Amino acid sequence: MSYVVVRGGGDLATGVALRLVRAGIQVVITELARPVSVRRMVCFSVAAYEGTWTVEGVEATRCESLDRAIEISARGGVPVLIAPSMVTLFGQFLDVVVDARLAKQAPETSLSAARLVVGLGPGFVAGENCHAVVETKRGHTLGRVYWTGAALADTATPEGDPRRVLRAPADGVLTARAAIGDEVRPGQAVADVGGWPVEAPFDGMLRGLIRHGTAVSRGMKIGDVDPRGVREHCFLVSDKALSVGGGVLEAVLTRTEIRSGLWR
C-alpha cells in the first residue's frame, strides 16, 4: 500500500489532504514542530500543537515516527509527522510528494523526490523541479494542472481587498485580543504585537489569526478579516483550497503507473 506525502499542513495543504482522503487515498503530512498558520481552524497543522485536530470531520494526529504515521493513515486519519527533513526521514523513493508549503520561491524539492512530484503555485516549474504544477491564484485557471511551464507569478498583492490581510506592525510576540469567528468593527484591536495594536480594517469576521504567543516579525501576515461576515466560513475549507486539492487529485489520477497502488 502506498501513500501521498504532503509537505505542509496549512489551509491549502489541508484542502489537498481532504480531497485525497475522501477519495480513499492514504496521506502523510510532514510539518515543522511549531508551524505558523493563519486560518488555524481549517489547518491540519494545528495538530502539531494540540495533538489532534479535526477539520470537516477528518481527524489529524501528531506523530513522531513514520510507522505511527502509516498506521494512522491506513485507518483513514491524517498523520501530521514532525519531520523538518523529509529526505532523511523517509530514506526511500516515494510514489507521490506534494509540496504545499507555498514558499513562492524555488524549493529544494526536486524531481528525484518521488515518481510524481506536484508543486503548488509560484516557484515550481514542471519538468525542472517537479513533474506537475497546480495553479493557486484565484481566477479562470485556479486548480489547473500544468505538465509544462509554471504557475502564474506571485504578485505580492493579496487577492480581493488587500486590507483584509493583517500584518505585524513590529517585531515581537503576538497577543490575541479576539478569536477566529468573532465579528469585528473598523479600528477594533484584534491583537497586539509588542504593544502595537493590530486593528480590523472594516466590518467583517475574523477568519484567521496566528496562534497567541507566536513570535513574529514586522510585515509578517498574521491575520485575515472576511468582509462577507459569515461565521461558518471560518470553519470550512475554502473553495480555493478544494479547487487546488482537485488539481492535485487530477495529477495523481493521470499517472496510471502509480494510481492503482494508492487506494485503501
RANOR-V842266 format. One record per residue. RES is the residue in one letter. D_LAST is the distance of its C-alpha to the last C-alpha in Angstrom with 2 decimals. Layout:
res->RES d_last->D_LAST
res->RES d_last->D_LAST
This chain:
res->M d_last->7.27
res->S d_last->8.73
res->Y d_last->9.28
res->V d_last->11.97
res->V d_last->15.14
res->V d_last->17.23
res->R d_last->20.82
res->G d_last->22.48
res->G d_last->21.72
res->G d_last->24.46
res->D d_last->24.48
res->L d_last->23.31
res->A d_last->20.57
res->T d_last->19.45
res->G d_last->19.44
res->V d_last->17.24
res->A d_last->14.71
res->L d_last->14.83
res->R d_last->14.38
res->L d_last->11.25
res->V d_last->9.65
res->R d_last->10.99
res->A d_last->9.52
res->G d_last->5.87
res->I d_last->6.26
res->Q d_last->6.85
res->V d_last->10.65
res->V d_last->13.59
res->I d_last->16.99
res->T d_last->20.13
res->E d_last->23.38
res->L d_last->27.00
res->A d_last->28.30
res->R d_last->30.37
res->P d_last->28.95
res->V d_last->31.10
res->S d_last->29.65
res->V d_last->31.86
res->R d_last->29.63
res->R d_last->28.48
res->M d_last->27.43
res->V d_last->24.51
res->C d_last->23.60
res->F d_last->20.86
res->S d_last->23.42
res->V d_last->25.45
res->A d_last->23.23
res->A d_last->25.11
res->Y d_last->28.19
res->E d_last->27.11
res->G d_last->24.46
res->T d_last->22.11
res->W d_last->22.18
res->T d_last->20.70
res->V d_last->20.67
res->E d_last->20.32
res->G d_last->18.55
res->V d_last->15.90
res->E d_last->17.00
res->A d_last->17.44
res->T d_last->18.71
res->R d_last->21.06
res->C d_last->20.52
res->E d_last->22.65
res->S d_last->20.64
res->L d_last->17.70
res->D d_last->16.62
res->R d_last->16.72
res->A d_last->14.85
res->I d_last->11.83
res->E d_last->12.13
res->I d_last->12.35
res->S d_last->9.47
res->A d_last->7.10
res->R d_last->8.69
res->G d_last->8.48
res->G d_last->11.83
res->V d_last->13.48
res->P d_last->15.36
res->V d_last->18.72
res->L d_last->19.72
res->I d_last->23.49
res->A d_last->23.94
res->P d_last->27.01
res->S d_last->26.58
res->M d_last->23.17
res->V d_last->24.61
res->T d_last->26.06
res->L d_last->23.12
res->F d_last->20.41
res->G d_last->22.95
res->Q d_last->20.73
res->F d_last->20.02
res->L d_last->16.86
res->D d_last->14.78
res->V d_last->15.26
res->V d_last->17.72
res->V d_last->18.87
res->D d_last->22.31
res->A d_last->22.78
res->R d_last->25.82
res->L d_last->28.30
res->A d_last->30.98
res->K d_last->32.79
res->Q d_last->34.14
res->A d_last->33.26
res->P d_last->30.38
res->E d_last->30.10
res->T d_last->26.60
res->S d_last->27.14
res->L d_last->25.77
res->S d_last->25.35
res->A d_last->22.70
res->A d_last->19.75
res->R d_last->19.18
res->L d_last->18.86
res->V d_last->20.78
res->V d_last->21.07
res->G d_last->24.03
res->L d_last->24.94
res->G d_last->28.56
res->P d_last->31.86
res->G d_last->32.17
res->F d_last->29.64
res->V d_last->30.85
res->A d_last->28.57
res->G d_last->29.57
res->E d_last->31.19
res->N d_last->28.95
res->C d_last->25.67
res->H d_last->24.33
res->A d_last->23.94
res->V d_last->25.52
res->V d_last->24.62
res->E d_last->27.76
res->T d_last->28.14
res->K d_last->31.67
res->R d_last->32.27
res->G d_last->33.86
res->H d_last->33.36
res->T d_last->31.04
res->L d_last->28.72
res->G d_last->25.06
res->R d_last->26.13
res->V d_last->24.63
res->Y d_last->27.30
res->W d_last->26.88
res->T d_last->30.49
res->G d_last->32.61
res->A d_last->31.98
res->A d_last->31.35
res->L d_last->34.47
res->A d_last->36.50
res->D d_last->36.60
res->T d_last->39.70
res->A d_last->39.85
res->T d_last->40.60
res->P d_last->38.35
res->E d_last->37.14
res->G d_last->39.23
res->D d_last->42.08
res->P d_last->42.19
res->R d_last->43.85
res->R d_last->40.63
res->V d_last->39.42
res->L d_last->41.06
res->R d_last->42.03
res->A d_last->43.51
res->P d_last->47.33
res->A d_last->47.87
res->D d_last->46.40
res->G d_last->45.65
res->V d_last->43.40
res->L d_last->42.02
res->T d_last->43.13
res->A d_last->41.37
res->R d_last->43.83
res->A d_last->41.42
res->A d_last->37.85
res->I d_last->35.09
res->G d_last->35.63
res->D d_last->39.41
res->E d_last->41.86
res->V d_last->44.08
res->R d_last->47.44
res->P d_last->49.11
res->G d_last->50.44
res->Q d_last->48.52
res->A d_last->47.40
res->V d_last->43.65
res->A d_last->43.81
res->D d_last->46.21
res->V d_last->46.12
res->G d_last->49.00
res->G d_last->51.11
res->W d_last->50.44
res->P d_last->49.01
res->V d_last->46.02
res->E d_last->46.97
res->A d_last->45.22
res->P d_last->46.54
res->F d_last->46.53
res->D d_last->45.57
res->G d_last->41.86
res->M d_last->38.87
res->L d_last->37.83
res->R d_last->34.26
res->G d_last->33.71
res->L d_last->35.48
res->I d_last->34.54
res->R d_last->34.58
res->H d_last->38.01
res->G d_last->39.62
res->T d_last->37.98
res->A d_last->40.40
res->V d_last->40.74
res->S d_last->42.91
res->R d_last->45.23
res->G d_last->43.62
res->M d_last->40.05
res->K d_last->37.91
res->I d_last->37.64
res->G d_last->37.21
res->D d_last->36.78
res->V d_last->38.77
res->D d_last->37.63
res->P d_last->40.73
res->R d_last->38.99
res->G d_last->39.19
res->V d_last->36.19
res->R d_last->34.91
res->E d_last->31.52
res->H d_last->30.73
res->C d_last->30.86
res->F d_last->27.75
res->L d_last->25.63
res->V d_last->23.78
res->S d_last->26.19
res->D d_last->26.18
res->K d_last->26.54
res->A d_last->23.44
res->L d_last->21.33
res->S d_last->23.08
res->V d_last->22.40
res->G d_last->18.70
res->G d_last->18.80
res->G d_last->20.52
res->V d_last->17.94
res->L d_last->15.20
res->E d_last->17.80
res->A d_last->18.42
res->V d_last->14.87
res->L d_last->14.75
res->T d_last->18.23
res->R d_last->17.37
res->T d_last->16.39
res->E d_last->16.50
res->I d_last->13.48
res->R d_last->11.37
res->S d_last->9.94
res->G d_last->8.41
res->L d_last->6.69
res->W d_last->3.78
res->R d_last->0.00
